[in-house]
């Protein structure tokens, strides 16, 4: 396992961001009495100039491997509807995946789906640590500060997933990921299917929450006892403004129902 304590304080301060690179994290503050925090860890697909293109083509960087297509637009609409706080991460998850613990191999993957990531191949432990310090730590500090600043009742992460993964069809329109809070997922599922009874909602698909491969739920939502869920929307449903508006409306209603029923 990689441990931060193995590296010197001198190395901890290194960064690869230039003055023209954007800050890793942006926080949009909601109302002072907002009950909800939204996170979008895979919002952006920026790559620091010092890393070039990670050896990938522009077409590769448009794919799901680099970001969650549509997730940020949906998150921003829900945040505006609810007056919620929103924390969004600007850099591609190929630089550093902010929903992964430092020890997870896919925090800096050298292969994603069927695509090799040349710029991530054979990274040294120090190089991985510098990416964590530069990309993940500011994001995690911002999330921690917002969660600790004012009492919250619920927190949701907004993601998207591909209709097909390595040749395997994924039929669900929506996946609801949780581990210790199935009640919140049940409320969301009921609301979504009430709004559209054709909607195929899956629980803990196409992924599952795992201690060694997830961050937001195990390290933030569960320890604070917040109502929570990681939301996965099939990305072909939210790759247009019309789809983003529709799904933001569905999820706004679902999150309101969670707040109403989890008093």
C-alpha positions in Angstrom: 0.0 0.0 0.0 1.1 3.6 -0.7 1.3 5.7 2.4 1.7 9.5 2.4 3.9 9.3 5.5 6.6 7.6 3.3 7.4 10.9 1.6 9.1 14.0 2.7 7.4 17.4 3.5 9.4 18.8 0.6 7.7 16.5 -1.9 4.3 17.1 -0.4 4.4 20.7 -1.6 5.1 19.9 -5.3 2.5 20.7 -7.8 2.2 20.4 -11.6 -0.4 23.2 -12.1 0.8 26.3 -14.0 -0.6 29.8 -13.4 -2.9 29.4 -16.4 -4.4 26.1 -15.2 -7.8 26.4 -13.5 -8.2 25.6 -9.8 -9.2 22.0 -9.2 -12.4 22.6 -7.4 -15.3 25.1 -7.6 -17.9 25.5 -4.9 -21.3 27.0 -5.6 -22.9 28.0 -2.3 -26.6 27.5 -1.9 -29.0 29.2 0.5 -27.8 29.6 4.1 -30.5 27.2 5.2 -29.8 24.6 2.5 -30.3 21.0 3.7 -28.5 19.4 0.7 -25.0 19.1 -0.6 -24.4 17.9 -4.1 -21.0 16.7 -5.4 -19.9 16.1 -9.0 -16.4 14.5 -8.8 -16.2 13.7 -12.5 -17.6 17.0 -13.7 -14.7 18.2 -15.8 -12.2 16.9 -18.4 -9.4 19.4 -18.0 -5.8 18.2 -18.0 -3.0 20.3 -16.5 -0.8 21.8 -19.3 2.2 20.1 -17.8 0.7 16.7 -18.5 -0.1 17.4 -22.1 -3.0 15.2 -23.3 -1.8 12.1 -21.2 -1.0 10.6 -24.7 -4.7 10.5 -25.7 -6.6 11.9 -28.7 -9.3 14.6 -28.5 -11.8 11.9 -29.3 -10.6 9.8 -26.4 -11.0 12.8 -24.1 -14.5 13.3 -25.2 -15.4 9.8 -24.0 -16.8 8.6 -20.7 -13.3 7.5 -19.7 -12.3 11.2 -19.2 -15.5 12.6 -17.5 -19.1 11.9 -16.7 -21.0 13.2 -19.7 -24.0 15.3 -18.6 -23.4 15.0 -14.9 -22.3 18.5 -14.2 -25.2 20.1 -16.2 -27.7 18.0 -14.3 -26.0 18.8 -10.9 -26.1 22.5 -11.6 -29.8 22.5 -12.4 -30.6 20.5 -9.3 -28.5 22.8 -7.2 -30.3 25.8 -8.6 -33.7 24.2 -8.0 -33.0 23.3 -4.4 -30.7 26.1 -3.4 -28.2 23.4 -2.6 -24.4 23.6 -2.2 -22.5 22.1 -5.1 -18.9 21.0 -5.2 -17.5 20.2 -8.6 -14.1 18.9 -9.7 -12.7 20.5 -12.9 -10.0 18.0 -13.8 -10.5 14.7 -15.7 -10.7 11.6 -13.5 -7.8 10.3 -15.6 -5.5 12.9 -13.9 -6.9 11.8 -10.5 -10.2 10.3 -9.7 -11.6 12.2 -6.7 -14.0 9.4 -5.7 -11.1 7.0 -5.1 -8.9 6.4 -2.0 -5.2 7.1 -2.6 -4.4 3.4 -2.5 -6.9 2.5 -5.2 -5.1 1.6 -8.5 -7.7 3.4 -10.5 -7.2 6.7 -8.7 -4.7 7.2 -11.5 -5.6 4.5 -14.0 -3.1 3.3 -16.7 -6.0 1.7 -18.6 -9.7 2.9 -18.6 -12.3 0.7 -20.3 -10.4 -0.5 -23.4 -8.1 2.6 -23.7 -4.5 2.7 -22.5 -3.5 5.9 -20.8 0.1 6.5 -21.7 0.6 9.5 -19.4 -0.3 7.4 -16.4 1.9 4.4 -17.2 4.5 3.5 -14.6 3.8 6.5 -12.4 6.1 6.6 -9.4 4.6 6.7 -5.9 5.8 10.3 -5.6 4.1 11.3 -8.9 0.9 9.7 -7.7 1.2 11.6 -4.4 1.8 14.9 -6.2 -1.4 14.4 -8.2 -3.3 13.6 -5.1 -2.0 16.7 -3.3 -2.7 18.9 -6.3 -6.1 17.6 -7.4 -7.8 15.5 -4.7 -6.8 17.4 -1.5 -8.3 20.8 -2.5 -11.5 19.0 -3.5 -11.7 17.0 -0.3 -10.9 20.0 1.8 -13.6 22.0 0.1 -16.2 19.2 0.6 -15.2 18.8 4.3 -15.5 22.5 4.9 -18.9 22.7 3.4 -20.2 19.7 5.2 -18.9 21.0 8.5 -19.9 24.6 8.0 -23.6 24.3 8.4 -25.8 21.3 9.4 -27.0 19.2 6.4 -29.6 16.5 6.2 -28.7 14.9 2.8 -25.8 14.6 0.4 -25.9 13.2 -3.2 -23.2 12.5 -5.8 -24.2 12.9 -9.4 -22.6 10.6 -12.0 -23.3 9.1 -15.4 -22.6 5.7 -17.0 -22.3 4.3 -20.5 -25.1 2.3 -22.1 -22.6 -0.3 -23.1 -19.4 -1.3 -21.3 -16.9 -3.5 -23.1 -19.6 -5.0 -25.2 -22.0 -5.5 -22.3 -25.4 -3.8 -22.6 -26.6 -1.8 -19.5 -30.4 -1.5 -19.7 -31.0 0.7 -16.7 -31.9 4.3 -17.0 -30.8 5.1 -13.5 -28.6 3.4 -10.9 -28.9 4.1 -7.2 -25.8 3.2 -5.2 -25.8 3.0 -1.4 -24.6 0.7 1.3 -25.9 1.6 4.7 -28.8 3.8 3.7 -31.2 1.7 1.5 -34.2 3.8 2.6 -33.0 6.9 0.7 -32.5 4.8 -2.5 -36.0 3.3 -2.0 -37.6 6.8 -1.7 -35.7 8.0 -4.8 -36.7 4.9 -6.8 -40.4 5.3 -5.9 -40.5 8.9 -6.9 -38.7 8.3 -10.2 -41.1 5.5 -11.1 -44.1 7.5 -10.1 -43.0 10.2 -12.4 -42.3 7.8 -15.3 -43.4 4.2 -14.9 -41.4 3.2 -17.9 -38.2 4.1 -16.1 -35.9 1.2 -15.3 -34.2 1.9 -12.0 -31.6 -0.4 -10.5 -30.1 -0.6 -7.0 -26.4 -0.9 -6.8 -25.9 -1.0 -10.5 -23.9 -0.7 -12.7 -21.5 -0.4 -9.7 -21.4 -1.0 -6.0 -20.1 1.0 -3.1 -16.8 -0.5 -1.8 -14.6 0.6 1.1 -11.4 0.3 -0.9 -12.7 1.8 -4.2 -15.1 4.7 -3.2 -14.5 7.9 -1.2 -17.6 10.1 -1.0 -20.0 7.7 0.6 -17.7 5.7 2.9 -15.6 8.7 4.1 -18.1 11.6 4.1 -21.8 10.7 3.9 -21.9 7.5 6.1 -19.8 8.8 9.0 -22.0 12.0 9.2 -25.2 10.0 9.2 -26.6 11.9 6.3 -29.3 10.6 4.0 -27.3 9.9 0.9 -27.0 8.1 -2.5 -24.7 8.0 -5.4 -26.8 8.7 -8.5 -25.8 7.1 -11.8 -27.7 8.3 -14.9 -27.2 6.6 -18.2 -25.3 9.2 -20.2 -27.2 8.9 -23.5 -30.2 10.3 -21.6 -28.4 13.5 -20.5 -26.2 14.4 -23.4 -28.6 17.2 -24.5 -30.1 20.2 -22.7 -33.5 18.7 -23.0 -32.4 15.5 -21.3 -30.5 17.4 -18.6 -33.6 19.5 -17.8 -35.8 16.4 -17.7 -33.5 14.4 -15.4 -32.8 17.4 -13.1 -36.5 17.8 -12.7 -36.9 14.1 -11.8 -34.1 14.2 -9.3 -35.1 17.5 -7.8 -38.5 16.0 -7.0 -36.9 12.8 -5.6 -34.5 14.7 -3.3 -37.4 16.8 -2.0 -39.2 13.6 -1.2 -36.2 12.3 0.7 -36.1 15.5 2.8 -39.9 15.2 3.4 -39.9 11.5 4.4 -36.6 11.4 6.3 -37.5 14.2 8.8 
